[in-house]
């Protein structure tokens, strides 16, 4: 697969596809990494997804943006973040999940703006409407893509939440009720000690109660992307590719 480093809107990106020379994608997939990960963390997923569903290879463009914040000041020179997290979450200390779910994290608006600028540039470059772009992400990347997916003027083709969690609870509830056509794939480990499994269930319930169709994939594992989640994601993307 071909991989190119470029800038889309406000964000540096890795763009991966196996399209024929001069061909245009029929679907784009934007996947956002988690807090503290390097910008290239999720890039291998493109090849893994295509191996699971080869039909994706010749028709889908994968985009992996780098989060805007550098964590070099924390001693992690290659690590990035979409927005800062409370110290108790970072340190794995006692957490008030009700408070976390209700809050709007500081810096989320800036992260949202950056991702929206990427989507605008991607749509212009590929001639794809937002309805042919799937959003998704791992952990914090799942939070920011959920926020954006519920805000765009046009619903994206789908949303993949990989070990994400609930924030902006009241606002997301209101926005989800107006976005019932959005298909969602969500996965979470039952022994996740970073973002509690119960919080993933709360996010799932908020979305389903609002009328969205959510395929929820629990797995017996920690804060990660499980093989069974990746398999279902490949199927999910193939369905989005072939749906019109």
N, C-alpha and C positions, 0 to 999 in steps of 0.2 A: 504494500500500500504506500502511496505517496504521502509525505508529510512536509508541510510548509509552515514556517514561522511568519506570522503577519500581524497586523494590527487592525482590529475591527472596532470602529467607534473609539471608545476610550480605553479599550483593553487589548493587551498583547495576547495572542492566541496561537495555539497549534492547530492546524487544519489538516485532517487526514481523510483521504478517500482513495478509491481504486477506480474512479471514473475514467472512461476512455478520453483520450486527448480531445479537448474542445467540447465534451459533453457537459450538460447541465444536470445537477442533482434533481431528483424527484422529491427528496425529503432531506432536511437538515436536522442534525441532532446536536444540541448544545449541552455539554456535561461539565458541571462545576465541581472542582475539588473541595475538600474540607479544610477546616482551620488547621494551620500548622504544616500543611502539606506543600511540597514543591509544585510549581505551576504545571509540571508535566505528569503529575501523579496518576491521572486517570487515562492518559494517552493509550496505554496498552489495551484498554477496553475496546477500542475500535476494532483491532484485529480479533480479539476474543469473540466479540459479537458477530463479526462477519464469519468466523469459523463455525459458530453455532448456527447461523442462518446465512448461507452463502449468497442468497438473493439480495441481501443488503449491499454487497460489495460494489456492484456496478451502478447503484442508484442513490446511495446515501452519502452525504458529506458530514463528517464528524468535526465538531469544533470544541476545543478545550481551552477556555479562557483562563488567564492568570488573574487571581484576585488582586485588587488594587493595593492592599496594605502589605508592606514588608515587615517581617518579624525579626529582622536582624538585630534590633535593639534588645531582643530577648535572648540573644545568643544563638539564633537559628537563621543563619545567613541566606538559606535558600527557601525558607518557609514563608508562606503568605496567608492572608486572611481576608475575608470579605468584610468583617467588622470585628471589633473587639468583644471579648466575652468576659463576664464577671469572674473575678479571681477564684471564687469558690467552685465554679464550674471547671476552670482550668486545672485546679489542684485536686479535683475529685473529692472535695470536702462535702459536708452536709449541704444539701441543696434544697431550696424552696422552689419546687417545680411549679406550684400554682403561680407564684410571683413571676417566674421565668416565662411561663406560657402567656401570661397577661401582658407582659412588657413588650415595648418596641425597642429593640437594641439600638444603642447609640451607634451611628455609622451605617445603619441599614439603608437609609434614604440615599446615601452616596453610592452604596453598593448597587442598589436598585437602578440608579441613574446610569451607572457604568454598564450594567447588563442590558438595560433597555437600549443604550446607544449601540451596543454590539448587535442586538437583534435588528435594529433599523438598518445598520450597515450590511449585515448578512442578507437580509431580505432584498435590499437594493442590488447587491452583487450577484445573487443567485436568481433573482426574479421570482422568488418563492414568497407567497403570503405567509403571515404568521401561522395560518391554519395548516401549513406544511412544514412547520418547525416544531420539533419535540424539545422540551426543556427537561433538565434533570440534574441531579447532583448528589454527592455523598456528604452526609453530616451537615456542616454549615452550608455547603453548596446546595443541599436539599432545601434548606430554610430560605435562602435568597431566591432560588428558582420557584419555590411555591409562592412566595410573595409576589414575584413578577408575573407568574402565570395567572394569578387572580386579579391582576391590575391591568394587563394589556387591553387595549381597546378591542382587539380581536383575539379570541381564545386560541392558544397554540394547539398543535395537533395532539399533544399529550404531555403528561407530567410524570417523571420518574423520581420518586423520593427514596433514596437509598440510605437508610439509617439516619433519617432526619428527625425533626421534632417540631413541636408546636410552639409558636411565638405569636405575638400580635393577635391573640385569640378572638377578641370581639370584632376587630376589623376583618380578619380572615373569614369569620362566620358570615358577616354581612356580604362580603364580596363573593364568597363561595355560593351563596344562594342565587347569585346572578350569573353563575358560570356552570350551570348543571350539565352542559354538554361536554365538559372537559373530562376525558378519560385519564385515570390515575393508576399508576403502578407503585406500590409502596412495599418496602421490605424492611425488616428490623430483627436483630438478634435478641432472643429471650434473656440472654445473660450479658447484655450491653451495660457496661459499667461507666460509660461516658454520657450517653443520652438514654435515660431510662426507657425500658420497653413499654411501661405503662403510659408514658407520654406519647409514644408512637400510636398506641391504641386510642388515646384521646384525639390525636390529629385525624386518624382514620374515621373516628366516630363523628367528629365535627364535619368532615367532608361528606360522609355518607348521609348524615342527618340533613345536610343542605341540599341533597339530591344528586350528588356526583356519584359516578360509578367508580369504585375503588377496588382494585385487585390487591389484597393484602397478603404478603408472603412472610410469615414468621419463620424463623429458623433457630436451631439450637446452637447459637454461637455468640461471639462478642460483637464489638463495634467494627463491623467489616462488611464487605459485599460477598455474600455467600454464593457458591456455584449455582444453587437452585434459583436464586434471585437473578443471576445473570442469564440463565437459560430462559426464564420467563420474560426478561427484558428483551431478549432477542425476538421472541414471539410477539411481544407488545409492539416493537418497532416494525416488524414485518406487517402486522395488522394495520398500523398507521400508514405504512408505505402503500399498501394495496387499497386503502379506504379512500373514497373520493366524496 
